[in-house]
Amino acid sequence: MVGGYATAPLQNGDTILLPERIGELTGLDGFGVGGELLATFLAAFVIGNLMLAMTGVAGPWAKRKITAAFTDRIAVNRLGPGGIFIILADAVRLLSKELVVPENADRPAYDLAPIVVAGSALLGFAVIPMGSGVHLADPEVGLAYVFAVSGIASLGLVMAGYSSANKYSLIGGLRAVAQNIAYEIPLVVTGMSVVIFAGTLQMSEIVAAQAEPLVSFAGLDIPRWYALVNPFAFVLFLVANFAEVGRNPFDTPEAPTEIVAGYQTEYSSVYFVLIYLGEFLHIFLGGGIIATIFLGGPAGPGPAALGIVWFIVKIWAIFLLTQWLRSAVPRVRIDQLIEIGWKGLLVLSFANLILTAVIVGVLA
Amino acid sequence: MSEQRQREPKGIDPEYDHLREDGVDEERLESLLSEYTLRRDEHENAPGFVIRPDDVQEVLALLRDEAGFDHLSCLTPQEYEDRYESILHLTKYANRTHEVTLVVQLPKHEPVCQTAEPVFRTADWHEREAFDLVGIEYEGHPDPRRILLPESWQGHPLTLDYDQEKPQVVSYTEHANPIQPDHREAESDTMFLNIGPHHPATHGVLHLETVLDGETVVDVDPDIGYLHRCEEQMCQNGTYRHQIIPYADRWDYTANLPNEWAVARAIEDLADIEVPEYAQILRTMSVEFGRMLGHFLAVSTFALDVYGDFTAIFQYGMRDREVVQDILEDLTGQRMMFYFFRLGGVAWDLPEPREEWIEKCRDFLDELPSKVDEYHDLLTGNEIFQLRTINTGVLEPEVAKDYGCTGPVARGSGIDYDVRRDDPYGYYDELEWDVVTEDGCDNHARVLVRLREVEESAKIIEQCLDLLEDWPEDERTVQSNVPRTLKPDAGTETYRTVEIAKGELGVYVRSDGSNSPARFKIRSPCFHNLSALPEMANGEYVADLIASLGSLDIVLGSVDR
């Protein structure tokens, strides 16, 4: 496996998914459907925990350190090197807090909302090829699936908003819906322009299509990443994605200082952790989608076995960008946000679709 | 101790703090008010006229329309042994040294006065406070509720026969319940929302009773008083010499030093205390540092309201504030409650070695322009920030005057009014600096005013440092001789104002011949600036309500006193 950009880590046809590999390694594939199922569960367990571990690092530690760097501070530095063990301390702290449930909360919905928010994001990672063989499933409608499941999160936000019996939560929940509807359409339409390029919805194929060199000079190959082929679509998708995950300048559903904490105002202890987990997972899922359809997925210099490393680097780059915006960019007002979504991004995303069709037509 | 540093006063300019040469034309006023004047009253700061309780509106309208007195700076209610008095302190936005005082004397058994609210909107809150604390009723007042104390409070704390020992036993049912389950009227499609008293954007304990129609603010009613400590009474219990100025630090606690001057100025005027020129320079310089403290915090917390999280710009504000605090700590020995002012001067000279401290200040001032540029890059130059702040929270100049708005709030509405220049005190009129105004009338203009005022403060400090550096060593008198026990003549009363970071802070003092004031009244700029909030927020989005509140830069310690 001699590396380089030219080597696609997941070649069409010979894709080996994680469950199959686990089945082979453990010998579970000899046990028929039951073994296959168990292998799939194991694979899902591995991928889920990988993502949760990343969130665990990001939430209590990395976010603090990054924000501190932007704002001239030091942040956590007492426990362990660079304060990294604050993760453990925070885990204990958050889990041992009292769970306060409002008297008038609409119980099943109130309890389900955090699980829906966190779960929907985790589901999305199932179809994302992370390189080094870490890829749970590769359905033909991968991209549509990922948009669909990440859209479920809005449901969780509405549930959290109305079931908390708090007016701030209600406003936050309503804002979340308005925002997600306004930005999901440009997001999907912009995603479609990638489909036009790649000619498929299958994630592995989209990655493979980006592996070929776009141009090459002085022996250096510039890969055919769609961010480079169509930067316009890339920027549109980035912007819509920030609204989709509710981060500055589009964090109106939470809007601290305005509506306290929006839909999550009444959540404490483990529920709070779950909602926050869901938010971070969504940022990472957004990063994962961007990395997959615009940044060549796990592609990068070095052997293909390093794919997962490159993939995580790309996700964290997107995460870093959200934190940068959070530190430096004000929040738009809700009416401005809706206006930008419907009058700006939607129009631009359709323009981009037509542009893409023309480019593809000319290239063909 | 400060007393040991006292030396023979040198270089004192007795007229310095009493520049009244272009005062109001008394004869013209007398003839204008001849029909209404019962008799004249003696006030140190302005000609006083005693008028009838039912002539208040007419006289105010006459003074406003015929003589240009468009600023009802303060309303002082008080109780004497034989009567109540409601004193109106009027002045002009265009000419601060033109002052007139209207005294309404009310019988003991029935303290009822005509309301001034139809002429000056700002009288609304003034009169509510007067009713709350002293018990004077204002006939025709549109909203005669208590303002600082709870609705259910019994008695009026600043009356002479008020029993402080008596417990306030009030059952919970007598209180308005802010969390009662349903505020909704049948058929209404609005939502009642309590913003505060515990809310991230109220910058303290402020409660906004808000009615929302979707995201739009239909009505907002500020409910204040959570931090009320009856500072006025505490000041009345203290002695002039040392026990009042420290309280001033507790009013606007984000920029304390300018407050101290308000007290010092009023008492010095009352007792004819002179301040050495050298001390005036020290005062001027330290107060401008104090103003910077306030403005850095105002801009950074406003950014917090618009950005929504502890962001870079907030930390920039904290970073620069920290440097100023270090400088003031070296100067005063304190980081928050400075108590640097003494009657007749200040507590100490510059810390030794002087050169080192002056160097430290100069370093800060040298770096300031680049830091202010950072604010403009990150904050006022940001397109989204402009989208959020320009044309939101609009406060028209006429409305601002009606509500008695002062300070950066008024200057952001294009009102060229600054007590430092218009009624000069300290060393201000010897120095080169400008009053900053912006015509935007919106949230953006108020931020710009504050940022530009930081630069003006820097100019003032720089000139003061030059003066201090070259001041002859044997003429550095930091305090004049002030009697240890100060007993101004009985019956003298005065109302003096200074410009603090938030606007015009006024202090009314009346002496009864003892060594503590018989009446001490504080006119807080935050109080009046906040009263204009409904004008700025009604009909706007709830996000802009929060931004407008932030741009008013209120400090609840100063609002509630």
Contacts between the chains, C-beta under 8 A, distances in Angstrom:
chain1	res1	chain2	res2	distance
A	67	B	310	7.6
A	70	B	311	7.9
A	70	B	312	5.3
A	71	B	310	7.0
A	71	B	311	6.7
A	71	B	312	4.9
A	71	B	314	7.3
A	71	B	315	3.7
A	71	B	316	7.9
A	72	B	312	7.8
A	72	B	315	5.2
A	72	B	316	7.3
A	72	B	319	5.6
A	73	B	315	6.4
A	167	B	191	6.3
A	167	B	193	5.3
A	168	B	193	7.8
A	171	B	215	7.4
A	171	B	542	7.7
A	248	B	307	7.4
A	248	B	308	7.1
A	248	B	309	7.5
A	249	B	384	5.4
A	251	B	308	6.1
A	251	B	309	8.0
A	252	B	543	7.9
A	254	B	308	7.7
A	255	B	308	5.8
A	255	B	543	7.3
A	256	B	200	5.7
A	256	B	308	5.1
A	256	B	309	6.1
A	257	B	200	4.6
A	257	B	201	4.1
A	257	B	304	6.3
A	257	B	305	5.1
A	257	B	308	5.4
A	257	B	546	6.1
A	258	B	201	6.7
A	258	B	305	7.9
A	258	B	308	6.9
A	258	B	542	6.6
A	258	B	543	5.3
A	258	B	546	5.1
A	259	B	542	7.4
A	260	B	199	6.3
A	260	B	200	6.4
A	326	B	309	6.1
A	326	B	311	7.1
A	327	B	309	7.9
A	327	B	311	5.1
A	327	B	312	4.7
A	328	B	311	6.8
A	328	B	312	5.5
A	328	B	378	6.6
A	329	B	307	7.5
A	329	B	382	7.1
A	329	B	384	6.0
A	330	B	303	7.6
A	330	B	306	4.8
A	330	B	307	4.8
A	330	B	308	7.7
A	330	B	382	6.3
A	330	B	384	4.8
A	330	B	385	4.8
A	330	B	388	5.8
A	331	B	306	6.9
A	331	B	307	6.3
A	331	B	308	4.7
A	331	B	384	7.8
A	331	B	388	7.7
A	331	B	543	7.9
A	332	B	384	5.8
A	332	B	387	6.6
A	332	B	388	6.9
A	333	B	387	7.9
A	333	B	388	6.2
A	333	B	541	5.6
A	333	B	543	4.6
A	333	B	544	7.0
A	334	B	215	5.7
A	334	B	541	6.8
A	334	B	543	6.6
A	335	B	215	7.2
A	335	B	541	6.4
A	336	B	387	6.1
A	336	B	388	7.8
